[in-house]
Amino acid sequence: MTHPCPPLVLFDADCGFCTATVHALGRRLRLRARTAPWQSADLGTLALTRDEASSALWFLDGEQRGSGARAVALWLGTGPPLARLAGATLQTPGVRVLAALGYRVVSRNRARIPGPWQRTCAPVTR
């Protein structure tokens, strides 16, 4: 089933790591989804609260939605065959748990990851 609007990926534009990662992944892997900062999205229309949107990356489309590692997996599913395979792998039972753990570790430590964004990322305290 085709939707008139492409899937949407919401990210934290106040975080340089998040912004750089979303743009690099989308471009390099040719993922088919619009990307937008959650800060400028109409969260009410998307049925998300500010707390939900600010807590993780989100993937939203007409049939599926997810946050964190699941959002990454769903987003990868919009790309070419190898990206789709990676997305499907991230959703398998054993890998899904590890992917969620990895996502939490990265999101909580994003300000410590070396790169030009170091001074723009606030650690997540949730």
Backbone torsions as a table, in degrees:
resi	resn	phi	psi	omega
1	MET	NA	129.6	-178.3
2	THR	-96.8	138.5	178.7
3	HIS	-105.8	145.1	-179.6
4	PRO	-65.3	-28.0	179.2
5	CYS	-110.2	139.4	176.8
6	PRO	-69.8	162.4	175.0
7	PRO	-56.1	159.1	-178.7
8	LEU	-122.5	133.7	174.1
9	VAL	-112.7	120.7	177.7
10	LEU	-101.1	135.4	-179.4
11	PHE	-137.7	170.4	-179.3
12	ASP	-89.2	104.1	-178.8
13	ALA	-72.6	-13.8	176.9
14	ASP	-79.8	-8.4	-179.7
15	CYS	-106.8	116.5	179.3
16	GLY	-63.5	-37.4	177.7
17	PHE	-63.0	-46.5	-179.7
18	CYS	-61.4	-46.7	-178.9
19	THR	-61.8	-48.1	-179.6
20	ALA	-63.2	-42.1	-178.1
21	THR	-66.6	-45.3	-180.0
22	VAL	-61.9	-45.8	-179.2
23	HIS	-66.8	-40.5	-179.9
24	ALA	-66.8	-45.9	179.4
25	LEU	-61.7	-48.0	-178.9
26	GLY	-59.7	-42.8	-177.4
27	ARG	-74.5	-50.3	-174.9
28	ARG	-69.8	-34.9	-177.9
29	LEU	-96.7	-0.3	179.9
30	ARG	53.8	50.7	179.2
31	LEU	-80.7	137.6	-175.1
32	ARG	-98.2	86.7	174.2
33	ALA	-159.9	147.4	171.8
34	ARG	-74.1	147.6	173.9
35	THR	-118.8	142.3	-178.9
36	ALA	-153.4	145.7	173.8
37	PRO	-66.3	139.3	177.6
38	TRP	-65.1	-26.5	-177.3
39	GLN	-63.8	-24.3	-179.3
40	SER	-109.9	6.4	-178.8
41	ALA	-87.5	152.3	173.9
42	ASP	-83.1	88.4	-173.0
43	LEU	-63.4	-33.7	178.6
44	GLY	-61.4	-43.3	177.9
45	THR	-64.5	-32.5	-178.9
46	LEU	-86.7	-0.1	-179.1
47	ALA	58.1	43.7	175.8
48	LEU	-126.3	144.6	172.4
49	THR	-88.4	165.2	176.8
50	ARG	-60.8	-41.2	179.2
51	ASP	-63.0	-42.5	178.2
52	GLU	-63.6	-47.9	-176.5
53	ALA	-63.8	-37.3	-176.5
54	SER	-81.5	-9.5	-174.4
55	SER	-86.6	-17.8	-174.9
56	ALA	-170.1	168.8	169.7
57	LEU	-65.9	142.4	178.7
58	TRP	-125.4	140.8	171.0
59	PHE	-117.6	126.3	-177.8
60	LEU	-133.0	131.2	168.4
61	ASP	-148.4	-176.1	-174.5
62	GLY	-64.0	-24.3	-174.9
63	GLU	-113.1	-29.4	-174.6
64	GLN	-134.4	151.5	173.4
65	ARG	-150.9	148.7	179.4
66	GLY	-167.2	162.4	179.0
67	SER	-124.9	164.8	177.2
68	GLY	62.1	-134.5	-177.7
69	ALA	-62.6	-34.5	177.3
70	ARG	-64.3	-37.9	177.2
71	ALA	-62.5	-42.0	178.0
72	VAL	-61.1	-46.4	-179.1
73	ALA	-61.8	-45.5	179.3
74	LEU	-64.1	-40.1	179.5
75	TRP	-64.6	-43.9	176.8
76	LEU	-58.5	-31.0	178.9
77	GLY	-65.7	-8.6	178.6
78	THR	-94.5	-0.5	-173.9
79	GLY	-98.0	-166.1	177.8
80	PRO	-68.4	173.8	-172.2
81	PRO	-50.2	-45.2	-178.6
82	LEU	-67.1	-37.0	176.5
83	ALA	-65.8	-41.6	178.2
84	ARG	-62.7	-39.7	177.2
85	LEU	-62.9	-43.4	177.9
86	ALA	-62.3	-42.6	178.6
87	GLY	-62.5	-43.4	178.5
88	ALA	-64.7	-39.4	179.1
89	THR	-63.2	-41.1	179.5
90	LEU	-63.8	-17.7	-178.8
91	GLN	-100.0	1.4	176.8
92	THR	-73.2	149.8	-171.4
93	PRO	-48.8	-53.7	-177.8
94	GLY	-68.5	-41.1	-178.2
95	VAL	-71.4	-34.8	-178.8
96	ARG	-55.8	-42.5	-179.9
97	VAL	-65.1	-45.0	179.3
98	LEU	-66.2	-39.0	178.9
99	ALA	-63.5	-42.1	178.6
100	ALA	-63.5	-42.1	177.8
101	LEU	-63.6	-46.4	178.4
102	GLY	-60.0	-42.0	178.7
103	TYR	-60.7	-46.3	-179.7
104	ARG	-61.8	-42.3	-179.9
105	VAL	-62.3	-46.5	-179.9
106	VAL	-64.6	-45.8	-176.5
107	SER	-65.4	-35.1	179.2
108	ARG	-75.1	-21.7	-176.1
109	ASN	-115.7	15.5	-174.6
110	ARG	-59.4	-29.5	179.2
111	ALA	-72.1	-18.5	-178.9
112	ARG	-95.4	-8.3	-179.2
113	ILE	-74.8	122.4	-177.1
114	PRO	-59.2	138.6	178.1
115	GLY	159.2	175.6	-177.1
116	PRO	-67.7	-12.1	-177.3
117	TRP	-89.0	-3.5	-171.9
118	GLN	-49.7	-39.0	-177.0
119	ARG	-86.4	-4.4	-178.5
120	THR	-104.8	-7.8	-176.7
121	CYS	-101.8	127.4	174.5
122	ALA	-94.5	136.8	178.0
123	PRO	-63.0	144.4	177.2
124	VAL	-84.8	129.7	-175.6
125	THR	-107.5	4.7	-178.9
126	ARG	-71.8	NA	NA
